[in-house]
Amino acid sequence: MATVSPSWAYTLQLPHDPRAPGIARATLRTVLAAHDLARLAPTAELLAAESGRLRIGVWDSDPTVRGSYGILRRGRGFLSPRRARLPSMKRPIRLPFLVAVALLAAGSVPVAAAHTRVRTPEPLGVTATAPVSAENARVGVLVRGGVHYCTASVVHSEGRDLIVTAAHCLTGSGSGGIEFVPGYRDGRAPYGAWAVARIYVGDGWKGREDEDSDVAFARVVSRGGEEVEDVVGGNRLVAGAGLSPVGEAVTVVGYPRARETPVACTNISTAYGGSQQRIECPGYSGGTSGSPWIDARGRVVGVLGGFQQGGATDDVSYSVVLGGEVAALYGEATSG
């Protein structure tokens, strides 16, 4: 994303793709959030129509009218019939660019306020080693038999002892003897290892391992009179019907089995069917199942898992949309 003249204008170049308008809308929300104006997002089109204060446009830089897109074929990975939809393009394409511009007209916000609120956005779709921070210390590995095999994170609860991960990480053969190690790096456990005491999975997963129920919570045993949230803190969970922020930027932090340090990547989540969400970030291999999807406000809005237990390739990951079922499961875990 690059700034252009005037100072409060942003451009985003996108490949010639039918999803461009949706990405443009997501870009607009991100720009507004960066200036503490997220409240304007729901009424952006109305403002544009009635006052001219806010404009968003999408156009093709090449005036040539092209033929139908036809049917996009899938690349790597497998789609079940009920999940079939337009997947992302896997190969580079040489087509004209679409340009999405979100622009606040001059005078709509005091210049001083605009400049003091600007912050540099994270580069999208780039995976790198997650920095050592208080926030990332809440994410850790699940260990069984001395080997880390999945990722989990601390979520806020009254008992201050709750972690969230993928259901397939906590069930199946050998599901006992699991420990959670927050902030794990290079074989070290700076905040200790916390034994999993009780697991909570939904009925959909218990009965048939439904991919739409691939979320689980676990309570861990206190250490030295302290709960895990007392030591590293916890992120709030956003779950419930109609609360999913699909289409916004999220950061996924997780531990590939092949690494001894966590990775992080920020990108825009997109809907995948009515009950799943997806994100394109490279390098999310085995071991990242259960990784939290964290929004700009530091809330957990997804958990890597779901379709194909999180994805059949390292470059595309999935999560269940955290709806009513997850909200009910969270309620059970916090009161149980």
C-alpha positions in Angstrom: 0.0 0.0 0.0 1.5 3.4 -1.0 0.5 6.9 -0.2 -0.2 9.3 -3.0 -1.2 12.9 -3.3 -3.1 14.3 -1.4 -1.6 13.1 1.8 -4.6 11.2 3.0 -5.0 9.0 -0.1 -4.1 5.3 -0.4 -3.7 3.1 -3.4 -3.7 -0.7 -3.6 -2.8 -2.5 -6.8 -4.6 -5.8 -7.3 -4.3 -8.5 -10.0 -7.2 -8.5 -12.5 -9.5 -10.5 -10.3 -13.2 -10.6 -9.7 -12.6 -10.4 -6.0 -11.0 -6.9 -6.3 -14.1 -5.0 -5.1 -14.3 -7.0 -1.9 -10.6 -6.5 -1.3 -11.0 -2.8 -2.0 -13.7 -2.6 0.7 -11.5 -4.4 3.1 -8.7 -1.9 2.3 -11.1 0.9 3.0 -11.9 -0.5 6.4 -8.2 -0.9 7.2 -7.4 2.7 6.2 -10.3 4.0 8.3 -9.1 1.9 11.3 -5.6 3.2 10.9 -7.0 6.7 11.4 -9.3 5.7 14.3 -12.3 6.2 12.0 -13.5 2.6 11.9 -16.9 3.8 12.9 -17.3 5.3 9.4 -16.9 2.0 7.6 -20.5 0.8 7.9 -21.8 4.0 6.3 -19.0 4.7 3.8 -21.2 4.3 0.7 -23.9 6.5 2.3 -21.4 9.2 3.1 -20.1 9.1 -0.5 -23.6 9.4 -1.9 -24.9 12.1 0.4 -21.9 14.3 1.3 -19.0 13.5 -1.0 -16.7 13.3 2.1 -15.7 9.8 1.4 -14.9 8.2 -1.9 -13.9 4.7 -2.9 -13.4 3.6 -6.4 -12.3 0.5 -8.3 -11.4 0.6 -12.0 -9.4 -1.3 -14.6 -6.3 0.5 -15.8 -6.7 -1.1 -19.2 -9.9 0.1 -21.1 -9.9 -3.1 -23.2 -13.0 -5.2 -22.5 -12.0 -8.7 -21.9 -14.0 -11.9 -22.2 -15.7 -13.9 -19.5 -13.6 -15.2 -16.7 -15.1 -18.6 -17.3 -14.6 -21.2 -14.5 -11.5 -20.9 -12.4 -9.9 -24.3 -11.8 -8.4 -25.2 -8.5 -4.7 -25.6 -8.0 -3.2 -27.5 -5.1 -5.5 -28.9 -2.4 -8.9 -30.6 -2.6 -12.3 -29.1 -2.4 -15.2 -31.2 -1.1 -18.4 -30.7 -3.2 -20.1 -28.6 -0.6 -17.1 -26.4 -0.3 -16.6 -25.8 -4.1 -16.2 -22.2 -5.0 -13.8 -19.8 -6.8 -10.4 -20.5 -5.3 -7.4 -18.2 -5.4 -5.2 -18.2 -8.5 -2.0 -20.2 -7.9 0.1 -19.0 -10.8 1.3 -15.5 -11.7 -0.9 -13.8 -14.3 0.0 -11.1 -16.8 -3.2 -9.0 -16.9 -3.9 -5.3 -16.3 -4.1 -4.1 -12.7 -7.1 -2.9 -10.9 -6.6 0.1 -8.7 -8.6 0.6 -5.5 -8.4 4.0 -4.0 -9.9 4.9 -0.6 -9.8 8.7 -0.2 -11.0 11.1 2.4 -11.7 14.4 0.7 -9.8 17.4 1.9 -11.4 19.0 5.0 -13.3 16.0 6.2 -10.8 15.5 9.1 -8.5 18.1 10.7 -5.0 17.7 9.1 -3.2 17.6 12.4 -5.5 14.8 13.7 -5.0 12.8 10.5 -1.2 13.0 10.7 -1.0 12.1 14.4 -3.2 9.0 13.8 -1.3 7.5 10.9 0.5 4.3 11.5 2.4 2.1 9.1 0.4 -1.0 8.3 2.0 -4.4 8.4 3.1 -5.8 5.0 0.4 -8.2 3.9 1.0 -11.8 3.1 4.6 -11.9 4.3 5.6 -14.6 6.8 8.5 -13.9 9.2 9.8 -14.9 12.6 7.4 -13.6 15.2 9.2 -11.0 17.5 9.6 -11.6 21.2 6.8 -9.6 22.8 4.3 -9.7 25.6 1.5 -10.4 23.1 3.3 -13.3 21.4 4.2 -14.8 24.8 0.5 -15.8 25.0 1.0 -18.1 22.0 2.8 -21.4 22.6 3.3 -25.0 21.6 1.3 -28.1 22.6 3.8 -30.8 23.7 3.2 -34.5 24.0 6.0 -37.0 24.6 8.6 -34.3 24.5 7.7 -33.1 21.0 5.8 -30.0 20.0 3.1 -30.9 17.5 0.4 -28.1 17.5 -0.1 -24.4 18.5 -2.4 -22.9 21.2 -2.9 -19.6 22.9 -4.3 -18.2 26.1 -7.7 -16.6 26.0 -9.2 -14.5 28.7 -11.5 -16.3 31.2 -12.7 -15.8 34.7 -10.6 -18.8 35.8 -7.6 -17.3 34.0 -6.6 -20.9 33.0 -8.0 -21.3 29.5 -6.3 -22.0 26.2 -7.8 -22.3 22.7 -6.6 -24.5 19.8 -8.0 -26.8 17.1 -10.1 -29.7 18.2 -8.0 -32.2 16.1 -5.0 -31.2 18.3 -6.6 -32.3 21.5 -8.4 -35.5 20.5 -7.6 -38.8 19.0 -5.2 -41.5 20.1 -2.6 -40.4 22.6 -4.5 -37.3 23.6 -3.4 -37.6 27.2 -0.3 -36.2 28.8 -0.4 -32.8 26.9 1.4 -29.7 28.1 1.1 -26.1 26.9 4.3 -24.1 26.7 3.7 -20.4 26.1 6.4 -18.3 24.6 8.4 -21.3 23.6 11.7 -20.5 21.7 14.8 -22.5 20.9 13.9 -25.4 23.2 13.3 -23.1 26.2 10.1 -22.6 28.2 10.5 -19.1 29.7 7.1 -19.3 31.3 7.0 -22.9 32.2 5.1 -25.9 30.9 1.4 -26.1 31.9 -0.3 -29.5 32.1 -3.7 -29.8 30.3 -6.3 -30.8 32.9 -9.6 -30.8 30.9 -10.6 -30.6 27.3 -13.7 -29.1 25.8 -14.8 -30.0 22.2 -18.2 -29.4 20.6 -20.8 -32.1 19.8 -20.1 -31.7 16.1 -16.5 -32.8 16.6 -17.3 -35.5 19.2 -19.8 -37.2 16.9 -18.3 -37.0 13.5 -15.2 -34.8 13.5 -17.1 -32.1 11.6 -14.7 -29.7 10.1 -17.0 -26.8 11.1 -16.5 -27.8 14.8 -12.7 -27.9 14.7 -12.1 -25.6 17.7 -11.4 -26.7 21.3 -10.6 -25.2 24.6 -8.6 -26.6 27.5 -8.0 -25.7 31.1 -4.5 -26.0 32.4 -3.3 -26.7 35.9 -2.0 -23.8 38.0 1.7 -23.5 38.8 3.0 -22.2 42.1 -0.4 -20.7 42.9 -0.6 -18.8 39.6 -2.8 -19.3 36.6 -1.4 -19.1 33.1 -3.2 -15.9 32.3 -1.7 -14.3 35.4 1.8 -15.0 34.0 1.4 -14.2 30.2 -2.0 -12.5 29.9 -4.7 -13.6 27.6 -6.5 -12.3 24.4 -10.2 -11.8 24.4 -12.2 -14.2 22.2 -14.8 -12.9 19.7 -17.4 -15.6 19.1 -21.1 -15.5 18.4 -23.6 -15.3 15.6 -23.0 -12.3 13.4 -19.8 -11.3 15.2 -17.2 -12.6 12.8 -14.9 -9.9 11.4 -14.2 -11.8 8.1 -12.8 -9.5 5.6 -10.5 -7.6 8.0 -6.8 -7.9 8.5 -5.7 -10.6 10.9 -2.3 -11.8 12.2 -1.7 -15.5 12.5 1.0 -16.6 14.9 2.0 -20.2 15.0 4.8 -22.8 15.4 5.7 -25.0 12.5 7.1 -28.4 13.7 10.2 -27.8 11.7 11.1 -24.6 13.6 11.9 -23.8 17.2 10.6 -20.2 16.9 7.1 -19.0 16.0 6.2 -17.3 12.7 3.7 -14.5 12.1 1.9 -13.2 9.0 -0.8 -10.5 8.5 -3.3 -10.6 5.7 -7.0 -10.0 4.9 -9.2 -13.0 5.8 -11.9 -14.0 3.3 -15.0 -16.1 3.7 -14.9 -19.7 2.5 -18.4 -20.9 2.3 -20.8 -19.9 5.1 -18.9 -21.4 8.0 -15.2 -21.1 7.3 -12.6 -18.4 6.6 -9.3 -18.5 4.9 -6.0 -16.5 4.7 -3.1 -16.6 2.3 0.2 -16.6 4.1 3.3 -18.8 3.1 5.1 -21.2 5.4 2.2 -22.4 7.7 3.2 -26.1 7.7 2.5 -28.9 10.1 2.5 -27.8 13.7 0.6 -24.5 13.1 -2.8 -26.1 13.6 -4.4 -24.3 16.5 -2.6 -20.9 15.8 -4.7 -17.9 16.8 -6.0 -15.4 14.2 -5.7 -12.1 16.0 -7.3 -8.9 14.8 -6.1 -5.3 15.0 -7.6 -5.0 18.5 -5.8 -8.0 19.8 -8.8 -10.3 19.9 -8.8 -14.0 18.8 -11.2 -14.2 15.8 -10.1 -17.5 14.4 -8.1 -20.7 15.1 -6.1 -22.4 12.3 -8.0 -25.6 11.6 -11.3 -26.5 10.1 -11.3 -27.3 6.3 -8.6 -29.9 5.6 -7.6 -29.5 9.3 -6.3 -26.1 8.4 -5.3 -26.5 4.8 -3.5 -29.0 2.5 -0.8 -26.5 1.4 1.5 -24.3 3.4 0.4 -21.2 1.6 -3.4 -21.2 2.4 -4.8 -21.7 5.9 -8.4 -22.0 7.2 -10.3 -21.5 10.3 -13.8 -22.1 11.5 -15.9 -18.9 11.7 -16.3 -18.4 15.4 -20.0 -18.5 15.6 -22.7 -19.6 18.1 -21.3 -23.1 18.6 -17.9 -21.8 19.6 -19.5 -19.2 21.9 -21.5 -21.9 23.6 -18.4 -24.1 24.0 -16.4 -21.1 25.4 -19.3 -20.6 27.9 -19.1 -24.3 28.9 -15.3 -24.1 29.3 -15.4 -21.0 31.5 -18.1 -22.3 33.8 -17.1 -25.9 33.9 
